[in-house]
Amino acid sequence: MKAIVLGTLVLGLAVAARADADSIKREIAVGEIVPITLPCNPTTGYEWELKAIDRKVAVPSGPIEYRQAPAGPGMAGVGGTCVLPVKGVKPGKTEAVLVYRRPWEKGAPAKTFKVHIKVLPEKPARQP
């Protein structure tokens, strides 16, 4: 079974989904930043775009960043992953909707991916 890593918790735990998945559920704490990682290949003109998220519950904490997959010298057109960091703002639920499209093309996107996010209260500070 082919898998894609779609997010990593601060503690290093990974959540993986099948390559044909179109959504995933995540729980994060207020103040926690969790990356949403999706396969992409901007050399084809396609890019992921955040279309919707309730910014009262969770916000992007930076731009979507492309990370090229390892490739030999001189290789062009190599795909990789696109990473969107998302931060929990206040307890609640939201759905992050990302679309994969060429910005100049009209019509339906090539792919849509949804992240169902539940933001929990802040984690208590660790006692020494």
Buried (B, 14 or more C-beta within 10 A) or exposed (E): EEEBBBBBBEEEEEBBBEEEEEBBEBBBBBEBBBBBBBBBBBEEEBBBBBEEBBEEBBBBBEEBEBEBEEEEEEEEEEBBBBBBBBBBBEEBEBBBBBBBBEEEEEEEBEBBBBBEBBBEEEEEEEEE
